Amino acid sequence: MTRNETILSHLKTGQPITNMMATHLYKITSLQEAIRDLRSEGHVIRTHMEHKNGKRYGRYTLQVIAGSDTAQASLL
């Protein structure tokens, strides 16, 4: 499974993903590139900026589009 397929599969479960999660769970260190690639393929992925301990990071979720064959529950 490719990097992009792995990230898309994770997002389709309805769970968000962060850079730290991608590194820990899948050994993927280029999450932002994967998100960019998936968006260019037409997937609607939302970025939620989080702040914790004075640091800022993105939490990504797959947006549900009614009637889409890739529509899954999302934590929006």
VOVO-349114 format. One record per residue: residue in one letter; x negated, y, z negated of N, C-alpha, C in turn. Coordinates in nm, 3 decimals, decimal comma. Layout:
! residues N
{resn A | nx X | ny Y | nz Z | cax X | cay Y | caz Z | cx X | cy Y | cz Z}
...
! end
This chain:
! residues 76
{resn M | nx -0,085 | ny -0,117 | nz 0,000 | cax 0,000 | cay 0,000 | caz 0,000 | cx -0,091 | cy 0,124 | cz 0,000}
{resn T | nx -0,058 | ny 0,220 | nz 0,085 | cax -0,138 | cay 0,342 | caz 0,093 | cx -0,110 | cy 0,434 | cz -0,025}
{resn R | nx -0,194 | ny 0,534 | nz -0,040 | cax -0,176 | cay 0,634 | caz -0,146 | cx -0,038 | cy 0,697 | cz -0,136}
{resn N | nx 0,000 | ny 0,742 | nz -0,017 | cax 0,129 | cay 0,808 | caz 0,002 | cx 0,246 | cy 0,714 | cz -0,027}
{resn E | nx 0,235 | ny 0,590 | nz 0,017 | cax 0,340 | cay 0,491 | caz -0,009 | cx 0,354 | cy 0,465 | cz -0,159}
{resn T | nx 0,242 | ny 0,461 | nz -0,228 | cax 0,244 | cay 0,438 | caz -0,373 | cx 0,315 | cy 0,552 | cz -0,444}
{resn I | nx 0,281 | ny 0,676 | nz -0,408 | cax 0,343 | cay 0,792 | caz -0,472 | cx 0,491 | cy 0,799 | cz -0,438}
{resn L | nx 0,527 | ny 0,776 | nz -0,312 | cax 0,667 | cay 0,779 | caz -0,272 | cx 0,746 | cy 0,670 | cz -0,344}
{resn S | nx 0,690 | ny 0,553 | nz -0,356 | cax 0,756 | cay 0,444 | caz -0,427 | cx 0,782 | cy 0,483 | cz -0,573}
{resn H | nx 0,685 | ny 0,545 | nz -0,636 | cax 0,702 | cay 0,591 | caz -0,774 | cx 0,814 | cy 0,694 | cz -0,782}
{resn L | nx 0,813 | ny 0,792 | nz -0,694 | cax 0,915 | cay 0,898 | caz -0,696 | cx 1,055 | cy 0,842 | cz -0,671}
{resn K | nx 1,065 | ny 0,740 | nz -0,588 | cax 1,195 | cay 0,680 | caz -0,557 | cx 1,258 | cy 0,611 | cz -0,677}
{resn T | nx 1,180 | ny 0,583 | nz -0,779 | cax 1,236 | cay 0,524 | caz -0,901 | cx 1,312 | cy 0,628 | cz -0,982}
{resn G | nx 1,299 | ny 0,756 | nz -0,944 | cax 1,365 | cay 0,863 | caz -1,018 | cx 1,277 | cy 0,924 | cz -1,126}
{resn Q | nx 1,158 | ny 0,871 | nz -1,140 | cax 1,066 | cay 0,922 | caz -1,241 | cx 0,978 | cy 1,032 | cz -1,182}
{resn P | nx 0,947 | ny 1,133 | nz -1,262 | cax 0,854 | cay 1,236 | caz -1,215 | cx 0,712 | cy 1,183 | cz -1,216}
{resn I | nx 0,621 | ny 1,257 | nz -1,153 | cax 0,480 | cay 1,219 | caz -1,158 | cx 0,396 | cy 1,346 | cz -1,172}
{resn T | nx 0,289 | ny 1,334 | nz -1,248 | cax 0,192 | cay 1,442 | caz -1,264 | cx 0,057 | cy 1,390 | cz -1,216}
{resn N | nx -0,038 | ny 1,480 | nz -1,204 | cax -0,172 | cay 1,440 | caz -1,162 | cx -0,232 | cy 1,340 | cz -1,261}
{resn M | nx -0,212 | ny 1,365 | nz -1,390 | cax -0,265 | cay 1,274 | caz -1,492 | cx -0,201 | cy 1,136 | cz -1,481}
{resn M | nx -0,071 | ny 1,131 | nz -1,457 | cax -0,002 | cay 1,003 | caz -1,442 | cx -0,054 | cy 0,928 | cz -1,319}
{resn A | nx -0,070 | ny 0,999 | nz -1,207 | cax -0,117 | cay 0,936 | caz -1,084 | cx -0,256 | cy 0,876 | cz -1,103}
{resn T | nx -0,341 | ny 0,949 | nz -1,175 | cax -0,476 | cay 0,900 | caz -1,201 | cx -0,472 | cy 0,779 | cz -1,293}
{resn H | nx -0,395 | ny 0,788 | nz -1,399 | cax -0,389 | cay 0,680 | caz -1,499 | cx -0,320 | cy 0,554 | cz -1,445}
{resn L | nx -0,205 | ny 0,571 | nz -1,381 | cax -0,127 | cay 0,456 | caz -1,335 | cx -0,181 | cy 0,392 | cz -1,208}
{resn Y | nx -0,226 | ny 0,477 | nz -1,114 | cax -0,258 | cay 0,427 | caz -0,980 | cx -0,401 | cy 0,455 | cz -0,935}
{resn K | nx -0,480 | ny 0,518 | nz -1,019 | cax -0,618 | cay 0,556 | caz -0,983 | cx -0,621 | cy 0,650 | cz -0,862}
{resn I | nx -0,515 | ny 0,732 | nz -0,849 | cax -0,506 | cay 0,829 | caz -0,740 | cx -0,546 | cy 0,965 | cz -0,795}
{resn T | nx -0,652 | ny 1,022 | nz -0,737 | cax -0,701 | cay 1,152 | caz -0,784 | cx -0,665 | cy 1,266 | cz -0,691}
{resn S | nx -0,593 | ny 1,237 | nz -0,586 | cax -0,557 | cay 1,339 | caz -0,487 | cx -0,405 | cy 1,351 | cz -0,474}
{resn L | nx -0,338 | ny 1,368 | nz -0,587 | cax -0,192 | cay 1,373 | caz -0,586 | cx -0,140 | cy 1,489 | cz -0,501}
{resn Q | nx -0,203 | ny 1,605 | nz -0,513 | cax -0,155 | cay 1,721 | caz -0,438 | cx -0,160 | cy 1,697 | cz -0,287}
{resn E | nx -0,262 | ny 1,628 | nz -0,241 | cax -0,271 | cay 1,594 | caz -0,098 | cx -0,160 | cy 1,498 | cz -0,059}
{resn A | nx -0,133 | ny 1,400 | nz -0,141 | cax -0,026 | cay 1,304 | caz -0,113 | cx 0,108 | cy 1,374 | cz -0,108}
{resn I | nx 0,133 | ny 1,466 | nz -0,202 | cax 0,259 | cay 1,541 | caz -0,204 | cx 0,271 | cy 1,624 | cz -0,077}
{resn R | nx 0,164 | ny 1,690 | nz -0,037 | cax 0,165 | cay 1,770 | caz 0,086 | cx 0,197 | cy 1,682 | cz 0,207}
{resn D | nx 0,134 | ny 1,566 | nz 0,215 | cax 0,159 | cay 1,474 | caz 0,327 | cx 0,304 | cy 1,427 | cz 0,329}
{resn L | nx 0,356 | ny 1,390 | nz 0,213 | cax 0,495 | cay 1,343 | caz 0,204 | cx 0,593 | cy 1,453 | cz 0,243}
{resn R | nx 0,565 | ny 1,575 | nz 0,201 | cax 0,651 | cay 1,688 | caz 0,241 | cx 0,647 | cy 1,708 | cz 0,392}
{resn S | nx 0,529 | ny 1,693 | nz 0,451 | cax 0,518 | cay 1,712 | caz 0,596 | cx 0,592 | cy 1,602 | cz 0,672}
{resn E | nx 0,615 | ny 1,488 | nz 0,608 | cax 0,693 | cay 1,379 | caz 0,667 | cx 0,842 | cy 1,400 | cz 0,649}
{resn G | nx 0,880 | ny 1,507 | nz 0,578 | cax 1,021 | cay 1,539 | caz 0,561 | cx 1,081 | cy 1,508 | cz 0,425}
{resn H | nx 1,003 | ny 1,454 | nz 0,335 | cax 1,053 | cay 1,425 | caz 0,200 | cx 1,063 | cy 1,555 | cz 0,122}
{resn V | nx 1,173 | ny 1,572 | nz 0,050 | cax 1,193 | cay 1,693 | caz -0,029 | cx 1,147 | cy 1,664 | cz -0,171}
{resn I | nx 1,033 | ny 1,723 | nz -0,206 | cax 0,973 | cay 1,700 | caz -0,337 | cx 0,965 | cy 1,834 | cz -0,409}
{resn R | nx 1,022 | ny 1,838 | nz -0,527 | cax 1,023 | cay 1,961 | caz -0,607 | cx 0,904 | cy 1,962 | cz -0,702}
{resn T | nx 0,852 | ny 2,082 | nz -0,723 | cax 0,745 | cay 2,103 | caz -0,820 | cx 0,801 | cy 2,179 | cz -0,938}
{resn H | nx 0,784 | ny 2,125 | nz -1,055 | cax 0,825 | cay 2,191 | caz -1,179 | cx 0,696 | cy 2,222 | cz -1,255}
{resn M | nx 0,668 | ny 2,350 | nz -1,275 | cax 0,546 | cay 2,387 | caz -1,347 | cx 0,570 | cy 2,374 | cz -1,497}
{resn E | nx 0,480 | ny 2,303 | nz -1,562 | cax 0,487 | cay 2,278 | caz -1,706 | cx 0,371 | cy 2,348 | cz -1,774}
{resn H | nx 0,391 | ny 2,384 | nz -1,899 | cax 0,286 | cay 2,446 | caz -1,980 | cx 0,272 | cy 2,365 | cz -2,109}
{resn K | nx 0,150 | ny 2,321 | nz -2,137 | cax 0,125 | cay 2,244 | caz -2,258 | cx -0,016 | cy 2,273 | cz -2,307}
{resn N | nx -0,027 | ny 2,307 | nz -2,433 | cax -0,158 | cay 2,336 | caz -2,493 | cx -0,236 | cy 2,441 | cz -2,414}
{resn G | nx -0,165 | ny 2,541 | nz -2,365 | cax -0,230 | cay 2,649 | caz -2,291 | cx -0,269 | cy 2,613 | cz -2,149}
{resn K | nx -0,232 | ny 2,495 | nz -2,103 | cax -0,265 | cay 2,453 | caz -1,966 | cx -0,138 | cy 2,441 | cz -1,885}
{resn R | nx -0,152 | ny 2,462 | nz -1,756 | cax -0,039 | cay 2,457 | caz -1,664 | cx -0,061 | cy 2,343 | cz -1,564}
{resn Y | nx 0,044 | ny 2,268 | nz -1,538 | cax 0,033 | cay 2,158 | caz -1,441 | cx 0,167 | cy 2,135 | cz -1,373}
{resn G | nx 0,164 | ny 2,070 | nz -1,257 | cax 0,285 | cay 2,043 | caz -1,182 | cx 0,341 | cy 1,905 | cz -1,213}
{resn R | nx 0,472 | ny 1,899 | nz -1,224 | cax 0,545 | cay 1,772 | caz -1,240 | cx 0,632 | cy 1,761 | cz -1,115}
{resn Y | nx 0,615 | ny 1,655 | nz -1,039 | cax 0,682 | cay 1,640 | caz -0,910 | cx 0,798 | cy 1,542 | cz -0,919}
{resn T | nx 0,909 | ny 1,576 | nz -0,854 | cax 1,025 | cay 1,488 | caz -0,847 | cx 1,076 | cy 1,485 | cz -0,703}
{resn L | nx 1,133 | ny 1,372 | nz -0,665 | cax 1,194 | cay 1,357 | caz -0,534 | cx 1,337 | cy 1,407 | cz -0,542}
{resn Q | nx 1,372 | ny 1,500 | nz -0,455 | cax 1,508 | cay 1,554 | caz -0,455 | cx 1,602 | cy 1,460 | cz -0,383}
{resn V | nx 1,718 | ny 1,440 | nz -0,442 | cax 1,821 | cay 1,355 | caz -0,382 | cx 1,891 | cy 1,432 | cz -0,272}
{resn I | nx 1,902 | ny 1,371 | nz -0,155 | cax 1,976 | cay 1,429 | caz -0,044 | cx 2,087 | cy 1,331 | cz -0,010}
{resn A | nx 2,210 | ny 1,374 | nz -0,027 | cax 2,325 | cay 1,286 | caz -0,003 | cx 2,320 | cy 1,227 | cz 0,137}
{resn G | nx 2,342 | ny 1,097 | nz 0,145 | cax 2,343 | cay 1,029 | caz 0,273 | cx 2,206 | cy 0,990 | cz 0,324}
{resn S | nx 2,101 | ny 1,028 | nz 0,254 | cax 1,966 | cay 0,996 | caz 0,296 | cx 1,936 | cy 0,850 | cz 0,264}
{resn D | nx 1,862 | ny 0,784 | nz 0,352 | cax 1,828 | cay 0,645 | caz 0,326 | cx 1,721 | cy 0,633 | cz 0,217}
{resn T | nx 1,658 | ny 0,745 | nz 0,180 | cax 1,559 | cay 0,743 | caz 0,074 | cx 1,609 | cy 0,809 | cz -0,053}
{resn A | nx 1,738 | ny 0,842 | nz -0,056 | cax 1,794 | cay 0,911 | caz -0,173 | cx 1,790 | cy 0,819 | cz -0,295}
{resn Q | nx 1,735 | ny 0,870 | nz -0,402 | cax 1,728 | cay 0,797 | caz -0,528 | cx 1,759 | cy 0,896 | cz -0,639}
{resn A | nx 1,786 | ny 0,846 | nz -0,756 | cax 1,810 | cay 0,933 | caz -0,871 | cx 1,685 | cy 1,016 | cz -0,897}
{resn S | nx 1,705 | ny 1,138 | nz -0,936 | cax 1,595 | cay 1,228 | caz -0,963 | cx 1,617 | cy 1,297 | cz -1,097}
{resn L | nx 1,511 | ny 1,329 | nz -1,163 | cax 1,521 | cay 1,398 | caz -1,292 | cx 1,516 | cy 1,548 | cz -1,268}
{resn L | nx 1,616 | ny 1,601 | nz -1,203 | cax 1,619 | cay 1,745 | caz -1,175 | cx 1,696 | cy 1,817 | cz -1,281}
! end
